[in-house]
Amino acid sequence: MAEKRRLPVLNSSPQEPPPEERPAWHWAGFGVVIILAAWLPLAYVAEFLKGRAIRAFLGPVESEDQATLAIAALSSGDRARLTSVLVGLSALALAAGSLAGGYVVGRWSDKAGWRESAAAGAAVGALTGLLAFASGGSPTAFLPAILTVVMAALGGSWGARRKTP
């Protein structure tokens, strides 16, 4: 049996220098995209779980007035638990997405680490804060930016430690 013939690879020669490394700041932009891509499905799951929690606490409600009355009928402890579930699920989804995006930046970049991951988290936090503020929110809409910066930086430092030498 004849040996397989291999086609030559175009534009490759042994004397050709290796491609130029990507600057570290490019990875901050990649991190923004990765954080948003990781956060989107997690936010979808969080919204589904929030809907189930609302039905569990309030029962079947069909209008905003009924929901307001059902919330008013809750004890202060139940109201606090419902609030923490609603806020906590969204925060957990954003934190997990930021951690994952920071990890990818720290792990697979050549030079980038926790700083570029934190920059990506800051950009996502600013973007989400601006969108929430523009849709009628208060200045507290920018508080999740702290969460995205911290979690992305943690993910970036974790990913940098996991690089293969």
C-alpha positions as CSV (number, residue, x, y, z in Angstrom):
1,M,0.0,0.0,0.0
2,A,1.3,3.4,-0.9
3,E,2.1,6.0,1.7
4,K,-0.4,8.9,2.0
5,R,0.6,12.0,0.3
6,R,0.4,15.2,2.3
7,L,-0.4,18.6,0.8
8,P,2.0,21.4,1.6
9,V,0.6,24.1,3.9
10,L,0.5,27.4,2.1
11,N,2.3,30.4,3.5
12,S,4.3,28.4,6.0
13,S,8.0,28.1,5.9
14,P,10.5,27.1,8.5
15,Q,12.2,30.5,8.4
16,E,8.9,32.4,9.1
17,P,8.9,34.1,12.5
18,P,6.0,33.1,14.9
19,P,3.0,35.4,14.8
20,E,3.0,38.4,17.0
21,E,1.5,38.0,20.4
22,R,-1.8,39.7,21.2
23,P,-1.5,42.7,23.6
24,A,-2.8,42.1,27.0
25,W,-5.5,44.8,26.8
26,H,-7.2,42.9,23.9
27,W,-8.1,40.3,26.4
28,A,-10.3,42.8,28.3
29,G,-12.5,43.1,25.3
30,F,-12.7,39.4,24.8
31,G,-13.5,39.1,28.5
32,V,-16.5,41.4,28.1
33,V,-17.9,39.2,25.4
34,I,-17.2,36.0,27.4
35,I,-18.8,37.4,30.5
36,L,-21.9,38.5,28.6
37,A,-22.1,35.1,26.8
38,A,-21.8,33.2,30.1
39,W,-24.2,35.5,32.0
40,L,-27.0,35.3,29.5
41,P,-28.0,31.7,29.9
42,L,-27.5,31.9,33.7
43,A,-29.8,35.0,33.8
44,Y,-32.4,33.0,31.9
45,V,-32.3,30.2,34.5
46,A,-32.3,32.8,37.4
47,E,-35.5,34.4,35.9
48,F,-37.2,31.0,35.7
49,L,-36.3,30.3,39.3
50,K,-37.4,33.7,40.4
51,G,-40.8,33.1,38.8
52,R,-41.2,29.9,40.7
53,A,-40.2,31.6,43.9
54,I,-42.8,34.3,43.4
55,R,-45.5,31.8,42.8
56,A,-44.4,29.9,45.9
57,F,-44.5,33.0,48.1
58,L,-47.5,34.8,46.6
59,G,-49.6,32.0,45.0
60,P,-51.3,32.6,41.7
61,V,-51.6,36.3,40.9
62,E,-52.9,37.7,37.7
63,S,-52.4,41.4,38.0
64,E,-50.0,43.9,39.6
65,D,-52.7,44.9,42.1
66,Q,-53.1,41.3,43.3
67,A,-49.3,41.0,43.6
68,T,-49.1,44.2,45.6
69,L,-51.8,42.9,48.0
70,A,-50.2,39.5,48.3
71,I,-46.8,41.1,49.1
72,A,-48.5,43.3,51.7
73,A,-50.1,40.3,53.3
74,L,-46.7,38.6,53.7
75,S,-45.0,38.7,57.1
76,S,-41.9,40.9,57.3
77,G,-39.7,37.7,57.4
78,D,-41.3,36.3,54.3
79,R,-41.0,39.6,52.5
80,A,-37.3,39.7,53.4
81,R,-36.8,36.1,52.2
82,L,-38.6,36.8,48.9
83,T,-36.5,39.9,48.4
84,S,-33.2,38.0,49.1
85,V,-34.2,35.2,46.7
86,L,-35.1,37.7,43.9
87,V,-32.0,39.8,44.3
88,G,-29.7,36.8,45.2
89,L,-30.5,34.7,42.1
90,S,-29.8,37.6,39.8
91,A,-26.6,38.4,41.6
92,L,-25.5,34.8,41.6
93,A,-26.0,34.6,37.8
94,L,-23.9,37.8,37.3
95,A,-21.2,36.6,39.7
96,A,-20.9,33.2,38.0
97,G,-20.7,34.8,34.6
98,S,-18.1,37.2,35.7
99,L,-16.0,34.5,37.4
100,A,-16.2,32.4,34.3
101,G,-15.2,35.2,31.9
102,G,-12.3,36.2,34.2
103,Y,-11.1,32.7,34.4
104,V,-11.0,32.3,30.6
105,V,-9.1,35.6,30.2
106,G,-6.6,34.6,32.9
107,R,-6.2,31.0,31.8
108,W,-5.8,31.3,28.0
109,S,-4.1,34.6,27.5
110,D,-0.4,34.9,27.2
111,K,0.1,38.1,29.2
112,A,-3.3,39.0,30.7
113,G,-4.3,38.3,34.2
114,W,-6.5,39.6,36.9
115,R,-6.1,43.3,35.8
116,E,-7.5,42.7,32.4
117,S,-10.2,40.4,33.8
118,A,-11.2,43.1,36.3
119,A,-11.3,45.7,33.4
120,A,-13.7,43.4,31.5
121,G,-15.8,43.1,34.7
122,A,-15.8,46.9,35.1
123,A,-16.9,47.3,31.5
124,V,-19.8,44.8,31.9
125,G,-20.7,46.4,35.2
126,A,-20.8,49.9,33.7
127,L,-22.8,48.6,30.7
128,T,-25.4,46.9,32.9
129,G,-25.6,49.8,35.3
130,L,-26.1,52.3,32.5
131,L,-28.9,50.1,31.0
132,A,-30.6,49.7,34.3
133,F,-30.3,53.4,35.1
134,A,-31.6,54.5,31.7
135,S,-34.7,52.3,32.1
136,G,-35.8,54.2,35.2
137,G,-33.5,52.9,37.8
138,S,-31.7,54.7,40.6
139,P,-28.0,55.3,41.0
140,T,-27.9,52.0,43.0
141,A,-28.2,50.3,39.6
142,F,-24.4,50.6,39.5
143,L,-23.8,48.5,42.6
144,P,-23.6,45.3,40.6
145,A,-20.5,46.7,38.9
146,I,-18.6,46.1,42.2
147,L,-19.7,42.4,42.0
148,T,-18.6,42.0,38.4
149,V,-15.2,43.6,39.0
150,V,-14.4,41.5,42.1
151,M,-15.6,38.2,40.6
152,A,-13.9,38.8,37.2
153,A,-10.6,39.7,39.0
154,L,-10.9,36.5,41.1
155,G,-11.6,34.4,38.0
156,G,-8.6,36.0,36.3
157,S,-6.2,35.3,39.1
158,W,-7.6,31.8,39.4
159,G,-7.2,31.2,35.7
160,A,-3.6,32.7,35.7
161,R,-2.6,30.2,38.4
162,R,-4.0,27.3,36.3
163,K,-1.9,28.2,33.2
164,T,0.2,25.3,31.9
165,P,3.9,26.2,31.9
